[in-house]
Amino acid sequence: MTTPDTRQRAILASLCLAMLIPSLDTSIANAGLPVLAQALGAPFEHAQWIVLAYLLAITSLIVGAGRLGDLFGRRRVLLGGIALFTAASLACGLAGSLAALVVARALQGLGAAAMLALAVALVGETIPKERTGRAMGLLGTMSAIGTTLGPSLGGALMTGLGWRAIFLVNLPLGLANLWLAWRWLPAAPRTAQAPRPRFDLAGTVVLALALGAYALAMTARMPALLAVAGAGAAAFFAVEARAAAPLVRLAMLRDPRLVASLAASALVATVIMTTLVVGPFYLARALALPPAAVGGVLSVGPFVSALAGAPAGRLVDRLGSARVMFAGLAAMLAGAAALALVPVAAGVPGYLGALLVMTAGYASFQPANNTALMADVAADRRGVVSGLLNLSRNLGLVTGASAMGAVFAAVAGDVAQAGAADVARGLHAAFGVAAALVAVALGVAAAGRVLARREASGTVASPGLSSG
């Protein structure tokens, strides 16, 4: 006989796998790009599309995938996403050309978008409310573990079994996830004479094109596409204003909780990316660490995120999401400010100390922010709001990779020629900007709570979140 605790553990295991597997594939191919380029006879700049196709597909389609789950059942769409991801992984492993591999990676990204959006959305309807925080923290831990483990696992598989193994390893993982989700996730209750659901295809396509143009402008350094992204965003709002069943109801964007949560998520993701973009140059040039040591220091941040996620989630359940969220942002601000001031003479201990504080703050902010927002979302909007949360994080990461790198380069100068003092000044400038962004996130989060309280004290319901 299956006990409630056994069922809860099995449900959580299926959601954790749905978060872990696509996170793993975000970085598993990065370290092997030179090998893939050689094996497929492609120049390195073309081989980069093996990574870009996956990231662009997730960023462009995650909101639409979440909305599909709202309309046709989150369990059903999640199962479809896992099946698509697994089949596309097989296609990646069997690909005989770069073009075939890039197409398969884009299909992987579509499946991953459904997995990432709906794993978070399903927490609200499958996990008891008093355990939501720790579930969100555990999902954050799985995301950090996947991203951290990807390069080392990919390198080991490629060395021992060849490049196809980095994609074929998803087959047993995907099949296990598919079985767990099919076996344990509850099906949505059937409603008699329910109206036929409508999906906003036009809005989804326009949003995907706008987001894809923005992500490509940032990741592939194509600034001309920013104009396309801006035009696409304007077109999206125009389409949504006229749509009978919009992908994102514009009234949602007047909800202070949603706007504050999304803005804070994007800002802190921009900041955390600074450690991965600027950190390697500082460690190698200013502190003169060898490549292996640089990699070891860089892995500390994601490792701390993986360790801190679940305990932070428990704190959310015990102390409330607001306290943990503001404590996390305060820790991030302290860590970023310390990195903006750390002297080269402090060496690795000085850098690591500040990094640990900032990363632990980020690991605390994420489950608290997600729990606070998802707790108030109407059942029929959980998928799209979860998609927006994931989207805000992704956009913050791609923006951070480009913008914070540009700040660093503007101050440090030509990194190939810059001395230790120049690189240190670049680090201080980048993290000075990062500290300012965290301060803005704190202000936005505080303002969102104040506005939400005023709204709650009145007679008007929150637009978009608490009503379908």
C-alpha positions as CSV (number, residue, x, y, z in Angstrom):
1,M,0.0,0.0,0.0
2,T,1.3,3.4,-1.0
3,T,1.6,5.9,1.9
4,P,1.1,9.6,1.4
5,D,4.7,10.2,2.3
6,T,5.8,7.7,-0.4
7,R,3.6,9.4,-3.0
8,Q,5.0,12.9,-2.0
9,R,8.6,11.7,-2.4
10,A,7.8,10.1,-5.8
11,I,6.1,13.2,-7.0
12,L,9.0,15.4,-5.8
13,A,11.5,13.0,-7.5
14,S,9.7,13.3,-10.8
15,L,9.7,17.1,-10.6
16,C,13.4,17.2,-9.5
17,L,14.4,15.1,-12.5
18,A,12.3,17.4,-14.8
19,M,14.4,20.3,-13.5
20,L,17.8,18.4,-13.4
21,I,17.9,16.9,-16.9
22,P,17.3,20.1,-18.9
23,S,19.7,22.1,-16.6
24,L,22.3,19.4,-17.2
25,D,22.0,19.9,-21.0
26,T,22.4,23.7,-20.7
27,S,26.1,23.2,-20.1
28,I,27.0,19.6,-21.0
29,A,28.1,20.4,-24.5
30,N,30.0,23.6,-23.8
31,A,33.3,21.9,-22.8
32,G,33.2,19.7,-25.9
33,L,32.5,22.3,-28.6
34,P,36.1,22.0,-30.0
35,V,35.7,18.2,-30.3
36,L,32.2,18.6,-31.8
37,A,33.5,21.1,-34.4
38,Q,36.2,18.7,-35.4
39,A,34.0,15.7,-35.5
40,L,31.3,17.4,-37.7
41,G,33.8,19.3,-39.9
42,A,32.5,22.7,-38.9
43,P,34.2,26.0,-37.9
44,F,34.0,26.8,-34.2
45,E,31.7,29.8,-34.8
46,H,29.2,27.5,-36.4
47,A,29.6,24.9,-33.7
48,Q,28.5,27.4,-31.1
49,W,25.0,27.0,-32.5
50,I,24.9,23.6,-30.8
51,V,24.7,25.5,-27.5
52,L,22.8,28.6,-28.8
53,A,20.0,26.6,-30.5
54,Y,19.1,24.9,-27.1
55,L,19.2,28.2,-25.1
56,L,17.3,30.2,-27.7
57,A,14.5,27.5,-27.9
58,I,14.1,27.5,-24.1
59,T,14.1,31.3,-23.8
60,S,11.7,31.9,-26.7
61,L,9.2,29.2,-25.9
62,I,9.1,28.8,-22.1
63,V,6.1,31.1,-21.6
64,G,4.1,29.4,-24.4
65,A,4.9,26.0,-23.0
66,G,3.7,27.1,-19.5
67,R,0.4,28.4,-21.1
68,L,-0.1,25.1,-22.9
69,G,0.1,23.4,-19.6
70,D,-2.6,25.7,-18.2
71,L,-4.9,25.0,-21.1
72,F,-4.5,21.3,-21.7
73,G,-3.3,20.0,-18.4
74,R,0.2,20.5,-16.8
75,R,0.8,16.8,-16.3
76,R,-0.1,16.0,-19.9
77,V,2.1,18.7,-21.4
78,L,5.0,17.9,-19.0
79,L,4.8,14.2,-20.2
80,G,4.9,15.5,-23.8
81,G,7.9,17.7,-23.0
82,I,9.8,14.9,-21.4
83,A,9.0,12.6,-24.3
84,L,10.1,15.2,-26.8
85,F,13.3,16.0,-24.9
86,T,14.2,12.3,-24.8
87,A,13.4,11.6,-28.4
88,A,15.4,14.7,-29.5
89,S,18.3,13.5,-27.3
90,L,18.3,10.3,-29.4
91,A,18.3,12.4,-32.6
92,C,21.2,14.4,-31.2
93,G,23.2,11.3,-30.5
94,L,22.5,9.9,-34.0
95,A,23.1,13.2,-35.9
96,G,25.4,13.0,-38.9
97,S,25.8,16.7,-39.6
98,L,26.0,20.0,-37.8
99,A,22.6,21.1,-39.2
100,A,20.9,17.9,-38.0
101,L,22.4,18.3,-34.6
102,V,21.4,22.0,-34.3
103,V,17.8,21.1,-35.3
104,A,17.7,18.3,-32.7
105,R,19.1,20.6,-30.1
106,A,16.3,23.1,-30.8
107,L,13.7,20.4,-30.3
108,Q,15.5,19.4,-27.1
109,G,15.0,23.1,-26.0
110,L,11.3,22.9,-26.8
111,G,10.9,19.9,-24.6
112,A,13.1,21.5,-21.9
113,A,11.0,24.6,-21.9
114,A,7.9,22.5,-21.0
115,M,9.9,20.6,-18.3
116,L,11.3,23.7,-16.6
117,A,8.1,25.7,-16.7
118,L,5.8,23.0,-15.6
119,A,8.0,21.4,-12.9
120,V,7.7,24.7,-10.9
121,A,4.0,25.1,-11.8
122,L,3.1,21.6,-10.6
123,V,4.6,22.2,-7.1
124,G,1.5,24.3,-6.3
125,E,-0.9,21.5,-7.0
126,T,1.0,18.5,-5.9
127,I,3.0,19.6,-2.8
128,P,1.3,20.6,0.5
129,K,1.4,24.3,1.1
130,E,3.5,23.9,4.3
131,R,6.2,22.2,2.2
132,T,6.2,24.4,-0.8
133,G,9.3,26.3,0.2
134,R,11.5,23.3,0.6
135,A,10.2,21.9,-2.7
136,M,11.1,25.1,-4.5
137,G,14.5,25.0,-2.8
138,L,15.1,21.5,-3.9
139,L,14.2,22.4,-7.5
140,G,16.7,25.2,-7.3
141,T,19.3,22.7,-6.0
142,M,18.6,20.4,-8.9
143,S,19.0,23.3,-11.4
144,A,22.4,24.3,-9.8
145,I,23.6,20.7,-9.7
146,G,22.7,20.2,-13.4
147,T,24.4,23.3,-14.5
148,T,27.5,22.6,-12.4
149,L,27.8,19.0,-13.3
150,G,27.3,19.5,-17.0
151,P,30.8,20.4,-18.1
152,S,32.6,17.8,-16.0
153,L,30.1,15.0,-17.0
154,G,30.3,16.0,-20.6
155,G,34.1,16.0,-20.6
156,A,34.2,12.6,-18.9
157,L,31.6,11.0,-21.3
158,M,33.3,12.5,-24.4
159,T,36.7,11.2,-23.3
160,G,35.5,7.7,-22.5
161,L,32.7,7.1,-25.0
162,G,32.8,9.8,-27.7
163,W,30.8,12.9,-28.3
164,R,27.5,11.1,-28.9
165,A,27.4,9.9,-25.3
166,I,26.8,13.4,-24.0
167,F,23.4,13.3,-25.6
168,L,22.6,9.6,-25.3
169,V,23.0,9.8,-21.6
170,N,19.7,11.5,-21.5
171,L,17.8,8.4,-22.7
172,P,17.8,6.5,-19.4
173,L,17.3,9.7,-17.4
174,G,14.4,10.8,-19.7
175,L,12.7,7.4,-19.6
176,A,13.0,7.2,-15.8
177,N,11.5,10.8,-15.6
178,L,8.7,9.8,-18.0
179,W,7.8,6.8,-15.9
180,L,7.9,8.6,-12.6
181,A,5.8,11.5,-13.9
182,W,3.3,9.1,-15.6
183,R,3.0,6.9,-12.5
184,W,2.8,9.5,-9.7
185,L,1.7,12.9,-11.0
186,P,-2.0,13.4,-10.5
187,A,-4.1,13.9,-13.6
188,A,-6.2,17.1,-13.8
189,P,-9.8,16.5,-12.9
190,R,-12.2,16.4,-15.8
191,T,-14.9,19.1,-15.9
192,A,-18.2,18.5,-17.5
193,Q,-19.1,20.6,-20.5
194,A,-15.9,22.6,-20.3
195,P,-15.4,25.2,-23.0
196,R,-12.9,24.3,-25.7
197,P,-9.5,25.8,-24.7
198,R,-8.0,28.3,-27.0
199,F,-4.3,28.8,-27.4
200,D,-2.9,32.2,-28.4
201,L,-0.7,31.1,-31.3
202,A,-0.2,34.5,-32.7
203,G,0.9,35.9,-29.4
204,T,3.2,33.0,-28.8
205,V,4.9,33.3,-32.2
206,V,5.4,37.0,-31.8
207,L,6.8,36.7,-28.3
208,A,9.1,33.9,-29.3
209,L,10.5,35.9,-32.2
210,A,11.0,39.0,-30.0
211,L,12.7,36.9,-27.2
212,G,14.8,35.0,-29.7
213,A,16.0,38.2,-31.3
214,Y,17.0,39.6,-27.9
215,A,18.7,36.5,-26.7
216,L,20.6,36.2,-30.0
217,A,21.6,39.8,-29.8
218,M,23.1,39.2,-26.4
219,T,24.6,35.8,-26.8
220,A,25.9,36.0,-30.4
221,R,26.8,39.6,-30.2
222,M,24.4,40.8,-32.9
223,P,23.3,44.2,-31.5
224,A,21.3,45.1,-34.7
225,L,18.8,42.5,-33.5
226,L,17.9,44.6,-30.5
227,A,15.8,46.8,-32.8
228,V,14.0,43.6,-34.0
229,A,13.4,42.6,-30.4
230,G,12.0,46.0,-29.5
231,A,9.7,46.0,-32.5
232,G,8.6,42.4,-31.6
233,A,7.8,43.4,-28.0
234,A,5.7,46.3,-29.2
235,A,3.9,44.0,-31.6
236,F,3.3,41.4,-28.8
237,F,1.5,44.0,-26.7
238,A,-0.6,45.0,-29.6
239,V,-1.5,41.4,-30.4
240,E,-2.3,40.7,-26.7
241,A,-4.5,43.7,-26.4
242,R,-6.8,42.4,-29.2
243,A,-6.6,38.6,-28.4
244,A,-9.7,36.9,-27.2
245,A,-7.6,34.4,-25.1
246,P,-4.2,36.1,-24.7
247,L,-1.1,34.3,-23.8
248,V,-0.3,36.9,-21.2
249,R,-3.2,39.0,-20.0
250,L,-2.0,42.6,-19.9
251,A,-3.8,43.1,-16.6
252,M,-1.3,40.7,-15.1
253,L,1.4,43.2,-15.8
254,R,-0.3,45.7,-13.5
255,D,-0.1,43.3,-10.5
256,P,2.7,44.7,-8.2
257,R,3.6,41.2,-6.9
258,L,4.2,39.8,-10.4
259,V,6.1,42.8,-11.8
260,A,8.3,43.1,-8.6
261,S,9.0,39.3,-8.6
262,L,9.9,39.2,-12.3
263,A,12.0,42.3,-12.1
264,A,13.9,41.2,-9.0
265,S,14.5,37.8,-10.6
266,A,16.0,39.3,-13.7
267,L,18.2,41.7,-11.8
268,V,19.7,39.1,-9.5
269,A,20.3,36.7,-12.4
270,T,22.2,39.5,-14.2
271,V,24.3,39.9,-11.1
272,I,25.1,36.2,-10.5
273,M,26.2,35.9,-14.1
274,T,28.9,38.5,-13.4
275,T,30.7,35.9,-11.3
276,L,31.0,33.6,-14.3
277,V,31.9,36.2,-16.9
278,V,34.2,38.5,-15.0
279,G,35.5,36.1,-12.3
280,P,37.7,33.9,-14.6
281,F,39.7,37.0,-15.9
282,Y,40.3,38.3,-12.4
283,L,41.4,34.9,-11.1
284,A,43.7,34.2,-14.1
285,R,45.1,37.7,-14.7
286,A,45.1,39.5,-11.3
287,L,45.6,36.5,-9.0
288,A,47.7,34.5,-11.6
289,L,45.9,31.2,-10.9
290,P,46.5,28.3,-13.4
291,P,43.5,27.1,-15.4
292,A,42.7,24.1,-13.1
293,A,42.6,26.4,-10.1
294,V,40.4,28.9,-11.9
295,G,38.0,26.1,-12.7
296,G,38.0,25.0,-9.1
297,V,37.3,28.4,-7.7
298,L,34.5,29.0,-10.2
299,S,32.8,25.8,-9.3
300,V,32.5,26.9,-5.6
301,G,29.6,29.3,-6.4
302,P,27.3,26.8,-8.1
303,F,28.3,24.2,-5.4
304,V,27.2,26.5,-2.7
305,S,23.9,27.2,-4.5
306,A,23.3,23.4,-4.7
307,L,24.0,23.0,-1.0
308,A,22.0,26.0,0.2
309,G,18.9,25.6,-1.9
310,A,17.1,23.0,0.1
311,P,17.9,24.5,3.6
312,A,16.8,27.9,2.2
313,G,13.5,26.3,1.2
314,R,13.0,24.9,4.7
315,L,13.6,28.4,6.1
316,V,10.9,29.7,3.7
317,D,8.4,27.3,5.2
318,R,9.4,28.1,8.7
319,L,10.0,31.9,8.6
320,G,8.0,33.0,5.6
321,S,9.0,33.9,2.1
322,A,9.4,37.7,2.7
323,R,12.0,37.4,5.4
324,V,14.1,34.9,3.5
325,M,13.8,36.8,0.3
326,F,15.0,40.1,1.8
327,A,17.7,38.4,3.8
328,G,18.9,36.8,0.5
329,L,18.9,40.1,-1.3
330,A,20.8,41.8,1.6
331,A,23.4,39.0,1.5
332,M,23.8,39.5,-2.3
333,L,24.2,43.2,-1.8
334,A,26.9,42.6,0.9
335,G,28.7,40.1,-1.3
336,A,28.6,42.3,-4.5
337,A,29.8,45.3,-2.5
338,A,32.7,43.3,-1.0
339,L,33.8,42.2,-4.5
340,A,33.6,45.8,-5.7
341,L,36.1,46.7,-3.0
342,V,38.2,43.5,-2.5
343,P,42.0,44.3,-2.9
344,V,44.2,42.1,-5.0
345,A,46.3,41.5,-1.8
346,A,43.3,39.6,-0.3
347,G,44.0,36.9,-2.9
348,V,41.7,33.9,-3.3
349,P,40.4,33.9,0.3
350,G,39.2,37.5,-0.1
351,Y,37.5,36.7,-3.4
352,L,35.9,33.5,-2.2
353,G,34.6,34.9,1.0
354,A,32.6,37.6,-0.8
355,L,31.5,35.1,-3.5
356,L,30.2,32.7,-0.9
357,V,28.1,35.4,0.8
358,M,26.6,36.5,-2.6
359,T,25.9,33.0,-3.8
360,A,24.3,31.9,-0.6
361,G,22.1,35.0,-0.8
362,Y,21.1,34.1,-4.4
363,A,20.3,30.5,-3.3
364,S,18.0,31.9,-0.6
365,F,16.3,34.5,-2.8
366,Q,15.3,32.1,-5.5
367,P,13.0,29.7,-3.5
368,A,11.6,32.5,-1.5
369,N,10.7,34.6,-4.5
370,N,9.2,31.7,-6.4
371,T,7.2,30.5,-3.4
372,A,5.9,34.0,-2.6
373,L,4.6,34.5,-6.2
374,M,3.3,31.0,-7.0
375,A,1.4,30.8,-3.7
376,D,-1.1,33.5,-5.0
377,V,-1.5,32.4,-8.6
378,A,-4.8,31.1,-9.8
379,A,-4.7,27.5,-10.8
380,D,-5.4,28.3,-14.5
381,R,-2.4,30.7,-14.7
382,R,0.3,28.7,-12.8
383,G,2.0,27.5,-16.0
384,V,2.3,30.9,-17.7
385,V,3.5,32.6,-14.5
386,S,6.0,29.8,-14.0
387,G,7.1,30.3,-17.5
388,L,7.5,34.1,-16.9
389,L,9.6,33.4,-13.8
390,N,11.9,31.1,-15.7
391,L,12.0,33.6,-18.6
392,S,13.0,36.5,-16.3
393,R,15.9,34.4,-15.0
394,N,17.1,33.4,-18.4
395,L,16.9,37.0,-19.7
396,G,18.9,38.1,-16.7
397,L,21.5,35.5,-17.4
398,V,22.0,36.4,-21.1
399,T,21.9,40.1,-20.3
400,G,24.5,39.7,-17.6
401,A,26.8,37.7,-19.9
402,S,26.8,40.6,-22.4
403,A,26.3,43.8,-20.3
404,M,28.5,43.0,-17.3
405,G,31.2,41.7,-19.6
406,A,31.0,45.0,-21.5
407,V,31.4,47.0,-18.2
408,F,34.4,45.0,-17.3
409,A,36.0,45.4,-20.7
410,A,35.3,49.1,-20.8
411,V,37.3,49.7,-17.6
412,A,40.0,46.9,-17.8
413,G,40.7,47.6,-21.5
414,D,42.2,44.9,-23.8
415,V,42.1,41.9,-21.5
416,A,44.9,40.2,-23.4
417,Q,47.2,43.1,-22.6
418,A,45.8,44.3,-19.3
419,G,47.8,44.1,-16.1
420,A,46.7,42.9,-12.7
421,A,45.7,46.4,-11.6
422,D,43.6,47.0,-14.8
423,V,41.8,43.7,-14.4
424,A,41.2,44.5,-10.7
425,R,39.7,47.9,-11.6
426,G,37.4,46.1,-14.2
427,L,36.3,43.7,-11.5
428,H,35.5,46.5,-9.1
429,A,33.6,48.4,-11.7
430,A,31.5,45.4,-12.7
431,F,30.6,44.5,-9.2
432,G,30.0,48.1,-8.3
433,V,27.3,48.0,-11.0
434,A,26.2,44.6,-9.7
435,A,25.7,46.0,-6.2
436,A,23.6,48.8,-7.6
437,L,21.4,46.3,-9.4
438,V,20.9,44.3,-6.2
439,A,20.0,47.6,-4.4
440,V,17.4,48.2,-7.2
441,A,16.1,44.7,-6.7
442,L,15.7,45.3,-3.0
443,G,13.8,48.5,-3.7
444,V,11.6,46.9,-6.3
445,A,10.8,44.0,-4.0
446,A,9.9,46.3,-1.1
447,A,7.8,48.5,-3.3
448,G,6.0,45.5,-4.7
449,R,5.1,44.4,-1.2
450,V,3.9,47.8,-0.2
451,L,1.6,48.1,-3.2
452,A,0.3,44.6,-2.7
453,R,-0.6,45.4,0.9
454,R,-2.4,48.5,-0.2
455,E,-4.3,46.5,-2.8
456,A,-5.2,43.8,-0.3
457,S,-6.6,46.4,2.1
458,G,-8.9,47.6,-0.6
459,T,-11.9,46.0,-2.2
460,V,-10.4,45.4,-5.7
461,A,-8.9,42.0,-6.3
462,S,-5.4,41.6,-7.7
463,P,-5.4,41.8,-11.5
464,G,-4.4,38.6,-13.1
465,L,-3.0,36.4,-10.4
466,S,-5.7,35.5,-8.0
467,S,-8.4,35.3,-10.6
468,G,-8.6,33.3,-13.8
